[in-house]
Amino acid sequence: MTAPPPIFDRALLRRRLERALAQGPADFLLTRVVEDLDERLAVVQKRFAAIVDIGTPSSGLAQRLAARFPDATTTRIAPLPAPGSAGTTTIGDLEILPLAPETCDLAVSALALQSANDLPGALVQIRRALKPDGLFLGAMLGGRTLHELRTVLTEAETALTGGVSPRVAPFADVRDMGGLLQRAGFALPVADSDVVIVRYDNLFGLMRDLRAMGATNPLVDRTRRPTSRLLFLQAAALYAARFADPDGRIRATFEVISLSGWAPHESQQKPAKRGSATISLADALKPKAG
């Protein structure tokens, strides 16, 4: 079977992340996500011996893991080394994870999986790397992310050129992620989402932060032609007209999808009937008897 064409230019993503790290990244969203993952782990009364951080853009999550589980071995798999990394950093990519089967009992990932060309395949690799009853916790950007920016860029480009080129990456829908976790073989799969609204003076402030995140257009099908400033001026005007608060500042939406799943084990509780939606993320993270 022929593999589908890639959506994301992974080499370009690495170069842009490298530039962002060198210049001082805008890491407010990643910091929030790392804190949330740390809080979720705080309620898990389980000992972990081998921990892997998969693809998180900075070393902050690995540092939190090392502090919370000082007796565990923490490995960070990342496209680039980062200063201050705790434990061992292995240079690797989401497409082919350098993980042997059943070698870790906790796998985490923050704001990386949304740029995987084969997201189901990445989840399968993570599940296979977990020992039985091992836990996966992840966070990725969801479908509502930057919907305002996508709207105004599309309308501005259509008005100016009569056509549209892809400029904002597509993101997964939270309604699909529970099913993807289940297909990957996770037990007790849970996906929920949280919306973060960030306000800016104008579109150009948002664009500066996206560059500082290493998150500007990574699409393989992006236009290679220089973008005219007129396009961005028109988009900025549309943004201010449609998505501004009374004080004139614009809103940018970031949807964060939180993921949880366990490697199957006979001791685990059985999930409720499919479609009943009775298992919450908090319940899924509670320690199991015995």
VEXFILUM-592302 format. One record per residue: x, y, z of N, C-alpha, C in turn. Coordinates in pm, whole numbers, padded with zeros to 5 digits, always signed. Layout:
XYZXYZXYZ
...
***
This chain:
+00084-00119+00000+00000+00000+00000+00088+00125+00000
+00057+00219-00086+00135+00342-00095+00099+00435+00020
+00201+00486+00087+00177+00578+00198+00121+00710+00145
+00029+00772+00217-00025+00900+00172+00085+01006+00172
+00073+01107+00088+00176+01211+00086+00181+01286+00218
+00297+01330+00260+00309+01401+00388+00236+01534+00386
+00183+01572+00500+00117+01702+00516+00216+01807+00565
+00302+01764+00659+00394+01857+00724+00537+01836+00675
+00608+01944+00657+00749+01942+00619+00829+01932+00750
+00864+01810+00789+00928+01787+00918+01066+01854+00925
+01140+01855+00816+01271+01920+00815+01256+02070+00838
+01155+02131+00776+01130+02273+00796+01090+02301+00939
+01008+02215+00997+00970+02231+01137+01092+02231+01228
+01187+02141+01203+01308+02136+01285+01389+02264+01271
+01402+02315+01149+01479+02438+01129+01412+02556+01201
+01281+02563+01193+01212+02675+01257+01215+02663+01408
+01208+02541+01460+01221+02523+01604+01361+02559+01649
+01462+02521+01572+01600+02556+01606+01617+02707+01612
+01561+02779+01516+01570+02925+01517+01497+02984+01637
+01380+02931+01669+01304+02982+01783+01379+02960+01914
+01438+02841+01931+01513+02813+02053+01635+02904+02066
+01699+02933+01952+01818+03018+01954+01784+03162+01987
+01668+03208+01943+01631+03348+01963+01554+03373+02091
+01513+03268+02158+01433+03282+02278+01287+03259+02245
+01237+03138+02272+01104+03102+02225+00992+03169+02304
+00876+03181+02239+00752+03218+02308+00693+03088+02361
+00710+03062+02489+00676+02931+02544+00561+02935+02643
+00479+03043+02640+00371+03055+02738+00270+02942+02725
+00238+02901+02603+00141+02794+02585+00200+02660+02628
+00324+02635+02591+00390+02511+02631+00403+02503+02782
+00436+02614+02846+00447+02617+02992+00315+02579+03057
+00206+02632+03004+00073+02599+03057+00044+02451+03042
+00076+02395+02925+00050+02254+02899+00135+02166+02990
+00262+02200+03008+00350+02123+03096+00297+02123+03239
+00252+02238+03286+00196+02246+03422+00072+02158+03435
-00010+02157+03332-00132+02075+03336-00096+01926+03339
+00000+01884+03255+00041+01744+03257+00099+01704+03392
+00175+01795+03452+00233+01768+03584+00123+01752+03689
+00019+01834+03681-00093+01822+03774-00167+01690+03755
-00183+01649+03631-00251+01521+03605-00169+01404+03661
-00038+01413+03648+00046+01306+03702+00044+01303+03855
+00015+01417+03916+00015+01425+04062-00091+01334+04124
-00197+01302+04049-00304+01219+04104-00283+01071+04072
-00178+01040+03999-00151+00900+03963-00059+00839+04069
-00114+00754+04152-00035+00693+04259+00024+00561+04209
+00120+00577+04121+00186+00461+04060+00333+00494+04046
+00417+00398+04068+00560+00418+04056+00603+00395+03911
+00686+00483+03861+00738+00471+03726+00890+00458+03732
+00943+00363+03657+01087+00339+03656+01153+00391+03529
+01082+00385+03416+01138+00426+03287+01038+00520+03220
+01079+00645+03203+00991+00750+03151+01049+00803+03021
+00961+00831+02924+01007+00890+02799+00919+01010+02765
+00984+01120+02730+00918+01242+02683+00935+01246+02532
+00823+01244+02460+00826+01228+02315+00795+01359+02243
+00898+01420+02186+00879+01531+02095+00852+01666+02155
+00841+01678+02285+00812+01808+02346+00919+01908+02304
+00880+02028+02255+00978+02119+02195+01088+02168+02288
+01062+02175+02419+01165+02221+02512+01190+02113+02616
+01287+02138+02703+01322+02039+02806+01242+02056+02934
+01148+02151+02936+01076+02181+03060+00998+02063+03114
+00933+01986+03027+00855+01872+03074+00947+01764+03131
+01058+01737+03064+01152+01636+03115+01206+01676+03252
+01229+01805+03273+01275+01852+03404+01168+01828+03511
+01042+01855+03477+00933+01830+03573+00924+01682+03606
+00937+01597+03505+00929+01453+03528+01042+01404+03618
+01163+01455+03592+01277+01415+03674+01260+01459+03818
+01200+01575+03839+01178+01625+03975+01068+01545+04045
+00964+01509+03973+00851+01436+04034+00887+01290+04059
+00968+01232+03970+01004+01091+03983+01157+01078+03984
+01222+01119+04094+01368+01125+04097+01436+00989+04086
+01365+00881+04117+01426+00748+04110+01410+00684+03972
+01338+00750+03883+01314+00694+03750+01421+00740+03652
+01434+00665+03544+01519+00705+03432+01434+00781+03332
+01473+00904+03303+01397+00988+03211+01474+01007+03082
+01409+00976+02971+01468+00994+02838+01382+01090+02758
+01446+01183+02693+01376+01278+02608+01408+01250+02462
+01304+01224+02381+01320+01206+02237+01274+01334+02170
+01365+01402+02102+01334+01534+02048+01408+01554+01916
+01355+01642+01831+01423+01668+01704+01553+01744+01721
+01568+01815+01834+01687+01896+01860+01723+01886+02008
+01850+01896+02042+01886+01906+02184+01841+02039+02239
+01816+02044+02367+01774+02169+02431+01854+02187+02559
+01892+02311+02592+01968+02334+02714+01885+02300+02837
+01953+02248+02938+01886+02218+03063+01810+02087+03065
+01831+02002+02965+01758+01875+02960+01795+01788+03079
+01691+01728+03138+01714+01633+03245+01719+01493+03186
+01807+01408+03240+01818+01274+03187+01890+01272+03054
+01852+01179+02968+01917+01159+02839+01831+01213+02727
+01892+01282+02633+01820+01328+02514+01864+01245+02395
+01766+01186+02327+01790+01111+02206+01730+01188+02089
+01811+01215+01989+01760+01287+01873+01678+01190+01789
+01551+01224+01771+01462+01135+01698+01342+01212+01646
+01255+01143+01576+01142+01207+01511+01016+01127+01537
+00902+01196+01534+00774+01131+01558+00742+01024+01453
+00798+01038+01335+00764+00944+01228+00818+00804+01257
+00939+00796+01311+00999+00666+01346+01064+00682+01484
+00992+00646+01588+01042+00664+01723+01146+00558+01758
+01259+00599+01814+01364+00503+01851+01332+00437+01985
+01222+00363+01988+01177+00298+02111+01153+00150+02086
+01215+00067+02168+01191-00077+02159+01060-00111+02229
+00996-00222+02193+00871-00260+02258+00886-00281+02408
+00787-00235+02481+00775-00257+02625+00901-00216+02701
+00946-00094+02676+01067-00045+02743+01041+00070+02838
+00920+00124+02843+00892+00233+02937+00756+00211+03001
+00736+00270+03118+00606+00257+03184+00533+00391+03195
+00595+00498+03146+00526+00627+03135+00578+00697+03011
+00487+00735+02923+00522+00812+02803+00439+00939+02804
+00504+01052+02779+00434+01180+02776+00476+01256+02650
+00390+01347+02607+00421+01429+02491+00341+01558+02499
+00409+01672+02481+00343+01802+02491+00363+01882+02363
+00253+01914+02296+00251+02003+02179+00347+01957+02068
+00342+01829+02039+00425+01774+01931+00343+01691+01834
+00248+01614+01883+00179+01517+01800+00095+01581+01690
+00057+01708+01706-00026+01771+01602+00048+01786+01470
+00180+01774+01470+00256+01786+01346+00308+01652+01295
+00252+01542+01344+00289+01410+01294+00217+01383+01163
+00290+01343+01061+00226+01309+00933+00141+01183+00945
+00181+01093+01031+00104+00970+01055+00072+00963+01203
-00033+01036+01244-00069+01039+01385-00112+00903+01437
-00197+00828+01366-00230+00693+01416-00106+00606+01433
-00012+00616+01337+00109+00536+01348+00194+00577+01467
+00202+00707+01496+00279+00754+01612+00217+00701+01741
+00085+00701+01750+00018+00650+01871+00042+00500+01887
+00041+00426+01776+00069+00283+01783+00211+00260+01834
+00307+00338+01785+00446+00323+01831+00458+00351+01981
+00387+00453+02028+00391+00485+02171+00332+00372+02254
+00217+00321+02209+00153+00213+02285+00242+00089+02290
+00307+00056+02178+00394-00062+02177+00516-00045+02266
+00560+00080+02285+00677+00105+02369+00646+00093+02518
+00517+00097+02553+00479+00090+02694+00476-00054+02743
+00522-00072+02866+00505-00200+02932+00357-00218+02967
+00312-00343+02987+00173-00363+03029+00140-00278+03152
+00026-00213+03147-00021-00121+03251+00061+00008+03254
+00135+00036+03147+00204+00164+03136+00107+00273+03092
+00141+00397+03122+00051+00511+03101+00107+00605+02994
+00018+00651+02908+00050+00758+02814-00035+00880+02846
+00032+00994+02859-00035+01123+02873+00019+01216+02767
-00069+01280+02693-00024+01370+02589-00111+01494+02579
-00060+01594+02512-00136+01716+02484-00095+01765+02346
-00193+01798+02265-00168+01843+02129-00268+01951+02091
-00238+02028+01990-00330+02131+01945-00446+02069+01870
-00566+02125+01893-00687+02072+01834-00746+02161+01727
-00857+02117+01669-00915+02174+01549-00956+02319+01556
-00987+02369+01675-01028+02510+01684-00910+02606+01691
-00789+02552+01696-00670+02635+01707-00656+02730+01588
-00640+02859+01618-00615+02963+01517-00723+02969+01409
-00847+02937+01445-00953+02943+01344-00975+03085+01295
-00950+03183+01381-00965+03323+01339-00862+03358+01231
-00737+03319+01255-00631+03347+01159-00658+03277+01026
-00701+03153+01032-00731+03079+00909-00840+03149+00830
-00943+03198+00899-01055+03263+00832-01012+03391+00761
-00938+03477+00830-00905+03607+00770-00801+03592+00660
-00707+03500+00673-00610+03480+00566-00677+03425+00440
-00772+03333+00460-00843+03277+00345-00923+03385+00273
-00996+03466+00349-01079+03569+00287-00995+03677+00220
-00885+03717+00285-00800+03821+00228-00735+03772+00099
-00685+03648+00099-00619+03597-00020-00718+03576-00134
-00838+03530-00101-00940+03513-00204-00975+03647-00269
-00989+03749-00186-01025+03881-00239-00914+03940-00326
-00789+03915-00290-00677+03976-00362-00635+03899-00486
-00642+03766-00480-00587+03685-00589-00690+03595-00656
-00806+03578-00594-00905+03488-00649-00880+03342-00618
-00777+03312-00537-00744+03174-00500-00695+03169-00358
-00668+03048-00311-00625+03028-00173-00511+02927-00171
-00407+02957-00095-00300+02860-00069-00303+02827+00080
-00269+02702+00117-00275+02663+00259-00173+02739+00342
-00219+02802+00449-00130+02884+00532-00137+02848+00681
-00243+02784+00726-00256+02744+00865-00276+02593+00868
-00197+02524+00949-00199+02378+00951-00334+02326+00998
-00377+02212+00944-00498+02147+00995-00468+02078+01128
-00566+02075+01216-00548+02011+01346-00659+01909+01368
-00631+01807+01447-00726+01699+01473-00844+01749+01556
-00957+01683+01540-01077+01713+01617-01077+01626+01743
-01112+01685+01856-01113+01610+01982-01208+01491+01973
-01315+01502+01893-01411+01392+01882-01349+01269+01815
-01241+01287+01741-01176+01175+01674-01065+01112+01756
-01012+01186+01854-00890+01140+01919-00913+01019+02010
-01029+01012+02077-01056+00893+02158-01057+00768+02073
-01117+00777+01954-01118+00664+01863-00980+00626+01814
-00895+00727+01788-00758+00697+01744-00679+00627+01855
-00699+00670+01980-00632+00603+02091-00677+00457+02101
-00806+00435+02084-00859+00299+02090-00804+00214+01976
-00800+00270+01856-00746+00196+01740-00599+00162+01760
-00527+00250+01832-00384+00225+01857-00362+00117+01962
-00470+00072+02028-00457-00036+02124-00454+00007+02269
-00483+00133+02298-00483+00179+02437-00610+00133+02508
-00594+00098+02634-00707+00070+02720-00750+00200+02789
-00878+00210+02820-00933+00328+02890-00893+00458+02820
-00911+00467+02690-00868+00589+02620-00961+00706+02651
-00903+00822+02674-00980+00943+02704-00917+01061+02631
-01003+01144+02572-00957+01269+02511-01052+01380+02554
-00997+01488+02605-01080+01605+02635-01005+01729+02587
-01072+01843+02588-01007+01962+02534-01034+02084+02620
-00945+02179+02606-00953+02306+02677-00916+02416+02578
-00988+02525+02582-00962+02635+02490-00891+02748+02565
-00781+02792+02509-00703+02902+02564-00715+03021+02469
-00759+03134+02520-00771+03255+02440-00655+03348+02475
-00579+03387+02374-00466+03479+02393-00499+03607+02315
-00475+03722+02378-00510+03848+02313-00385+03922+02267
-00399+03989+02153-00287+04063+02093-00335+04201+02049
-00237+04290+02033-00271+04422+01981-00320+04413+01837
-00261+04322+01759-00299+04307+01619-00247+04174+01566
-00279+04146+01440-00236+04022+01378-00085+04007+01377
-00013+04117+01364+00133+04108+01353+00196+04064+01485
+00133+04099+01598+00180+04048+01727+00162+03898+01738
+00049+03848+01689+00025+03704+01686+00128+03635+01597
+00155+03690+01480+00251+03629+01390+00391+03624+01451
+00428+03728+01526+00560+03726+01593+00569+03611+01692
+00461+03588+01769+00462+03478+01864+00467+03343+01794
+00395+03330+01684+00398+03203+01611+00539+03173+01559
+00608+03277+01510+00748+03256+01467+00835+03217+01585
+00810+03280+01701+00891+03250+01820+00857+03113+01879
+00746+03054+01838+00714+02916+01875+00770+02816+01775
+00822+02865+01662+00863+02777+01554+00742+02716+01486
+00628+02791+01486+00501+02733+01444+00440+02801+01323
+00519+02875+01246+00464+02930+01124+00451+02819+01018
+00382+02851+00911+00335+02756+00811+00435+02642+00780
+00405+02518+00826+00495+02405+00801+00444+02311+00692
+00343+02352+00617+00277+02260+00525+00362+02232+00401
+00362+02109+00358+00434+02072+00237+00378+02149+00118
+00248+02169+00114+00183+02234+00000+00177+02386+00012
+00255+02443+00103+00255+02589+00117+00306+02654-00012
+00264+02777-00037+00315+02847-00152+00461+02883-00131
+00539+02873-00237+00682+02911-00229+00703+03055-00274
+00598+03119-00320+00611+03258-00364+00610+03352-00243
+00687+03461-00249+00683+03559-00140+00541+03613-00122
+00500+03626+00004+00366+03677+00033+00370+03829+00040
+00277+03892-00029+00276+04039-00031+00231+04093+00105
+00287+04205+00141+00248+04270+00266+00101+04312+00260
+00052+04339+00140-00087+04379+00125-00182+04271+00176
-00145+04144+00153-00228+04035+00202-00241+04041+00354
-00128+04060+00423-00132+04062+00569-00202+04188+00621
-00187+04299+00552-00258+04420+00592-00408+04401+00581
-00451+04338+00470-00594+04311+00452-00644+04213+00558
-00565+04109+00585-00603+04012+00686-00609+04076+00825
-00516+04166+00854-00516+04235+00984-00641+04319+01001
-00684+04384+00893-00806+04465+00900-00928+04377+00924
-00935+04264+00854-01046+04171+00875-01046+04115+01017
-00928+04083+01066-00915+04029+01202-00969+04131+01304
-00926+04256+01291-00969+04360+01384-01119+04383+01375
-01177+04368+01257-01320+04392+01240-01405+04279+01297
-01353+04156+01293-01435+04041+01328-01403+03978+01463
-01279+03988+01506-01238+03912+01625-01171+04000+01730
-01217+04122+01744-01159+04213+01843-01256+04231+01960
-01200+04253+02077-01277+04287+02196-01307+04437+02196
-01393+04482+02285-01425+04625+02287-01305+04718+02303
-01197+04668+02363-01079+04752+02379-00990+04753+02255
-01031+04681+02149-00957+04682+02024-00857+04570+02008
-00830+04496+02114-00733+04386+02104-00801+04264+02042
-00726+04189+01963-00782+04073+01895-00762+03946+01977
-00846+03845+01948-00841+03717+02018-00784+03609+01926
-00699+03525+01982-00646+03409+01910-00676+03284+01993
-00738+03186+01930-00780+03064+01999-00675+02955+01983
-00642+02891+02094-00559+02771+02094-00638+02662+02167
-00674+02555+02097-00742+02443+02160-00638+02336+02193
-00633+02296+02319-00540+02193+02363-00619+02066+02394
-00588+01960+02321-00651+01831+02344-00560+01748+02435
-00615+01704+02547-00541+01620+02642-00578+01474+02617
-00478+01388+02616-00495+01247+02583-00448+01160+02699
-00517+01051+02719-00477+00956+02822-00511+00815+02777
-00420+00722+02800-00446+00582+02768-00346+00492+02838
-00388+00370+02864-00303+00272+02931-00270+00158+02837
-00151+00104+02849-00121-00022+02781-00201-00132+02849
-00268-00217+02774-00359-00315+02835-00291-00404+02939
-00370-00435+03043-00324-00524+03150-00448-00585+03213
-00437-00709+03257-00554-00780+03310-00610-00716+03435
-00532-00637+03507-00579-00578+03633-00667-00456+03612
-00676-00407+03490-00746-00280+03467-00896-00298+03468
-00965-00190+03512-01110-00189+03507-01155-00193+03362
-01273-00246+03340-01327-00254+03206-01404-00126+03175
-01387-00069+03055-01457+00054+03020-01606+00031+03008
-01683+00139+03023-01827+00132+03004-01858+00105+02857
-01982+00067+02830-02025+00041+02694-01994+00158+02603
-01944+00130+02483-01904+00236+02390-02021+00331+02364
-01992+00458+02374-02093+00561+02350-02160+00610+02475
-02136+00544+02590-02202+00589+02713-02134+00709+02775
-02004+00733+02744-01931+00852+02788-01936+00868+02938
-01913+00758+03011-01919+00766+03157-01782+00768+03222
-01676+00748+03144-01541+00749+03200-01477+00883+03174
-01445+00955+03280-01380+01084+03266-01230+01067+03271
-01157+01170+03233-01011+01164+03240-00966+01146+03384
-01031+01214+03478-00994+01201+03620-01011+01057+03666
-01122+00991+03626-01143+00852+03664-01039+00760+03603
-01005+00787+03478-00908+00702+03409-00770+00708+03473
-00739+00820+03538-00608+00836+03599-00601+00789+03743
-00716+00750+03801-00714+00705+03938-00637+00574+03950
-00566+00555+04061-00490+00431+04078-00584+00313+04085
-00541+00199+04032-00623+00079+04033-00597+00001+04161
-00698-00069+04206-00687-00146+04329-00578-00252+04316
-00506-00269+04422-00401-00369+04422-00271-00318+04368
***
